[in-house]
Amino acid sequence: MKYKKLFFGVLFLFVMNSFAQTKIEAKDGIHYITTTIDYPITGTYLFQGAEPTVELNGGGSGFYQLHDQPKRAVNWGIECDETGIPLSIKGFDSAAYTLWYQYTSKSESDDDDMNWTAVEFTIHFNTLKMFIQGERSKDYTETAGK
């Protein structure tokens, strides 16, 4: 009986962690974000093989670099519903998500840069590439079972 309770407790924690979401407030209202989808989205996204880059680390931290600007620390997430299921638009050979990011500190030049910003995040299954804003990309490999 103890093992049964332990099993269900561990299963519950796993399921809750799998669909964890964070509530954010953007200029256009309330949104929910998660850092987990069915693909390996963490990593470094390069613009034509170089800077500017975007680095998505596990747990929702990372760096976002705009053109001709230094890298800046961010919090990030993929838009999801209230239960933590990522929202996407599936195409024939791609899927589109919304990536939200927020700088963790103000810059000297912009007073309004602490707001959450939404950008396009796409996965292209035939080429095994992921894109942020259609210009920064990284390769990925399929996992067994997809």
N, C-alpha and C positions, 0 to 999 in steps of 0.2 A: 504494500500500500504506500509506503514511504517513497519507493522508487517511482510509482505512478504519479504522485503529487509533484515530485521533483521533475519528472519528465514534462508534465504539463506546464509547470512553472518556467522551465527553460524554454519550452516551445513558445509560450506566451511572450517572453522577453525577446526571443528571436523575431517573432512576427511583428511585434511593436517596433523593434529597431529597424526592421526591413522597410517599414512604411512610416518612418519618422519624418515629420515635417516641421517647418518653422513658419510662423506667421510674420509677414512683413507689411509695412505700410508704405506704399509708393504714392506719387502725386495723384495717380488715378484710382486709388483705393487700396483695399486689403487684398493681398495675394498670399499664397502658400508656396514654400520652396522645399526641395529635398536635394540631397547630394548623391542620391543613389538612384540609378536607372539600370536597365538590363545590359548596359554596355560600359566598357572601361573608360569613363570620361576624364578621370584625373590624368594629369600630365602637362606637358608644355606644347603650346600651339604657336607655330612660327608663321611669320609673314614672309612668303617667298624664301623660306629657309633661314631667315634671320630675324632681327628685331623689326618692328615691335612685337612683343610676345605676350601671351596670356598663360599663366601657370595656375592650374586648378589642382589644389592639394586636397587630400581627404579631409573630411570634417568641415568643409565649407570655407577654408582659408585659401589664400593664393595671392597672385599679383596680376595686375592688369596694366598694360602699357599702351598708351595712345601714341599715334604717330608724332615723332619729334618731341616726345616727353619721356621723363624717367619712369621706371617701373614704380607702381604704388601698390601697397598692400590692400587687399579687398576681402570682403566676405562674399560668398557666392552661393547660388543654388539654382536648380532647374524647377520651373513652375510645376506645381502639382495641385491636386484637389485637396480638400480638407482632411481626407484620410491618408494622404501621402502618395497617392498614385500619380505618377508623372503625366502631364498633359502633353499630347503630341498630335501631330497631323502626319499620318502614314501615307506615303506615296508608293509608287510601283517599286522603286529601288532606293527609297530614302525615308527618313523620318525627320520632322522639324519640331524642335522644342524651343522654349523661351528660357534663356539664361539671364538671371538677375544678378547684378553685382552692386556692391556699395563700398566705396573707399572707407578705410578704417580711420583715416585722419584727413584733415583739411589741407588743401594746398594753399600756398601764399597767393596764387593768382585767381582762385575761383572760390567764392563764398558759398556757391550753391552745389558743390560737388559731394555732399554727404547724402544726397537722395539716392534711392535705389534706381538703377538704370537697367532697362531690358534690352537685350540684343538677341539676334537669331543664332541658334545652335542647331546644326544639321548633321545627320549621319548618313553617309552614302555607302550602301551595302555592297555594291558591285566593285567599288574602288577601295573599300575598307579605309575610308578617310572620314574624319570629323572636322567640321568647320565652325569657327566662331566668327560671326559677321561676314561670312562668305569669303574671308580673306586670310584668316589664320587657321592653319590646319595641323593635324597630327594623324599619323597612321595608327591603326589598331588591328588586332588579330581576332578572328572569331574564336569563341570558346566552344567546346564540344557541347552539344545539346541545343544549339541555337537553330 
